[in-house]
Amino acid sequence: MELRSLEQLQQQNSGSSVKKDPSSLGQDDFMKLMLQQLKNQDPFKPTDNTEFISQMAQLTSVSGISEMNENLSALTSSMYGGQLLDASSLIGKEVLVGSDIVALPPEGEVSGQVTLPVSTRAVDVEILAPTGEVLGKVALGPQSSGPVSFSWDGRGLDGERLPMGNYLIRAQYLNGDSVEALQTEIRSPVRSVSMPPGGGSPTVQIDGVGSVAMSQIKEIS
């Protein structure tokens, strides 16, 4: 009697049914194929011990991979839940994020920060319309290198408060005789938290800034 391999027995058992993807072979399928092999082996030429151990190792591997996938899936779900819970605690709090847009509320001021690479004789923060027209300015004067906080009271160049809404913001400093641009960071409240449809880290919705990844938040207050 000819000894038939697991692959031959699998083809025999499948018959006219649709051929399975080998990667979808489960533990039960593997055990059935092994039992069929034992039933059909030549009693005078039984399956070699080494080959049988190898097949058992394959069975253990299939079972282990299946259990590992289930554990990883559960761990991922737990991590996503924990991240969403952490992110939801930010709702209503102010966070500091890099942005060139600032949201002016109905009343009160807007605050932010710039970071100077060197000391300077002058730092200006300008508020602009979408057209690029300068509507307001905050003169910070001489500053040392490092983080520099600023606040804008919402008033324009004429001293009148501007309407609530989103405005462009630009910062620059005097570096010797040249004017250099600075990245602006704005403090603004978190309104909501969401998870990306395809999975991943939660994102927060910030007034004036829009959707921001948790990793982009530099400070919470």
C-alpha positions, 0 to 999 in steps of 0.5 A, spaced: 500 500 500 502 506 498 503 511 503 499 518 501 501 525 504 497 530 507 497 534 501 494 528 497 489 526 502 487 533 503 485 533 495 482 526 496 477 529 501 476 535 498 473 532 492 469 536 488 468 542 493 472 549 492 479 548 494 481 551 500 487 556 501 492 552 505 493 558 510 486 557 512 487 550 515 485 550 522 486 545 527 480 540 526 482 540 519 489 538 520 487 533 525 482 529 521 488 529 515 492 526 520 487 521 522 486 519 515 493 518 514 494 513 519 488 509 517 491 509 510 498 508 511 502 501 509 502 497 516 509 494 514 511 501 512 508 506 517 510 513 517 517 515 519 517 517 527 521 524 524 516 525 519 510 524 524 513 528 529 514 534 524 507 533 522 505 534 530 509 540 530 505 543 524 499 542 528 502 545 534 504 551 530 497 552 527 494 552 534 499 556 537 498 561 531 491 561 532 491 562 539 496 568 538 492 571 533 486 571 538 490 574 544 493 580 539 486 581 537 483 582 544 490 586 546 489 591 540 481 592 542 483 593 549 489 598 547 484 602 543 479 602 549 484 605 553 487 610 548 480 612 547 478 613 555 485 617 555 483 622 550 476 623 552 479 626 559 481 631 554 474 634 552 473 641 555 481 642 557 486 647 553 491 644 549 497 647 546 498 645 539 502 647 533 497 651 528 497 657 524 490 658 525 487 661 531 479 661 533 477 668 537 471 666 542 465 671 543 469 674 549 476 673 552 483 672 549 487 667 545 494 665 548 499 661 545 507 660 544 513 661 540 520 658 541 526 663 539 532 659 537 536 665 539 535 672 543 532 677 539 531 685 540 524 684 537 518 679 537 511 680 533 505 676 533 500 678 527 493 676 526 491 676 519 485 676 515 484 670 509 486 675 504 493 676 508 491 683 511 494 684 518 488 686 522 492 685 529 498 685 532 502 683 539 509 686 540 513 682 545 519 686 545 526 683 546 526 676 548 531 671 550 532 664 547 527 659 548 519 658 549 515 665 549 508 666 551 503 671 548 496 673 548 491 676 544 485 680 547 481 680 540 482 687 538 484 689 531 489 695 530 484 700 531 483 698 538 476 695 536 474 687 538 474 683 532 468 678 530 469 671 533 471 666 528 478 663 525 484 668 523 491 666 521 496 668 525 504 669 524 510 670 528 516 673 526 523 675 530 529 680 528 535 676 527 540 681 527 538 685 521 533 680 518 526 678 519 525 670 521 519 667 521 517 662 527 512 657 528 506 659 532 503 654 537 496 655 540 492 654 546 485 652 544 480 647 548 478 640 545 471 639 543 471 632 541 475 625 541 474 620 535 477 614 533 480 613 525 475 608 521 481 604 519 484 604 527 490 607 530 490 612 535 485 617 537 484 624 534 482 630 538 477 636 535 480 642 537 477 649 536 480 653 530 485 647 529 481 641 527 482 634 527 489 633 531 493 626 533 494 625 540 502 625 539 501 633 536 499 635 543 505 639 546 501 641 553 495 640 557 492 645 561 
